[in-house]
Amino acid sequence: MIGYPTSQDGWPDKEELRQIELGKAAELLAFVATKSLAYGGFGPPRESYRKSAAAALGDLESGAVFLTNTADWVSGGPVGWSVHLTNATLEAGLIAYDAQQAMIYWVEEEA
């Protein structure tokens, strides 16, 4: 367990949500914000998009937590989803929080 919030029904205690570091979180945010999960290429996002995402995430305090269901892709592995949080065919996103604020950016797509 990595210390993120829990709920009565057990979500998000699912081990499939993985913690990543800020740089990977920025890359992931840029990817899901600019590429089609169903029809787009799965290469890295443009550097300018990653920089914009990093600037947005920079408002979080040091020690912020970043969670995703696409950690294998972020680590250079195949595109895949370790857990589905919705009923969408394809979904990916980022959950981020610190002691003062939180954000969720989640994309759903159908093929």
N, C-alpha and C positions, 0 to 999 in steps of 0.2 A: 504494500500500500504506500502511496506516495504523498498522502496527506491532503487530498483534495476533498471538497464537500461531498456529503452523502445525502440520500433522501430516504424516505420511508420504504420505498419499493426496491431499494438496492442499487438503482442506477445512480451515479456513475461508478459504482464500485467494481465494474467490469474490468478485469485485468487487460482487456484488449485496447483500452484507451492508453496511449503511451505518452510519457513525458518526453519532450524534446527541448533543446536549448534555443535561445533567442534567434540566432542566425538561421537555424533550420525552420523556426516558426515563421520568420519573415519570408523565406523561400516558399514555404507551403502556402502562406496567405497570398502571395503573389500568384502562385500557380492556380489555386482554386478560384481566385477572383478574375483571372484572365483567360483560362483555358476551358474548353468543353471537356467534361469528364467522359462523355459518350463519343464524341466525334473529333476531338482535338488531339494533337500530338502530345506525348507525355514527356517531352524534353523539359529542361529547366526553363523557368520564365525569364523574360528579358531582365537585364540588370537594372534598368530604370524602374521596373515594377517592384523588384526586390528591395531597392533602396526606399521607395515610397512606403512599402509595407514595414520595413525596419523603422522608418521614422514614426509611423503610426504606433507601432508596438513600443517605441522608445518612451512613450508616456507612462508606461508601467514602471513601478519601482524595481530596484535591484532585487533579485531573488524571486521575481514573478514566476509563476508556473504556467507552462504551455503544454496543452494536451491535444492529441490528434488521434484519428483512427487510420491514418495513412503513414505511419512511422516507417514502414518498410520502404516506401517510395522515397521518403525524405533521406533515408540512409543509403540510397543508391540501389535498392532492390526493385522488384517488380511493382507495378501499380496494383494496389489491392486495398481492400478495406477490412480491417481487423474486427470491426463491430459496426452494426447499423443502428443508428439512433432514430431513424424514421423508416417509413415503408417505401421509400424511393428505391428505384433500381440501382442508381449510382448516387453516392453521397460522400462528401469529404468536408472537413472543416478544422477549425482551430478554436479551442477554448483557452482563454488566457485570463489570469487574475493575479492580483497582488493583495495586500492588506486593505487597500482603499477602493479598488475598482475591479470590474470584470468585463469581459467581452466574449461574445460567441459569434463567429462567422462560419456559417454552415451552408453548403450548397447542395441542392438536390437536383438530379437530372434524370430524365427518362430517355432510353435509346429508341 
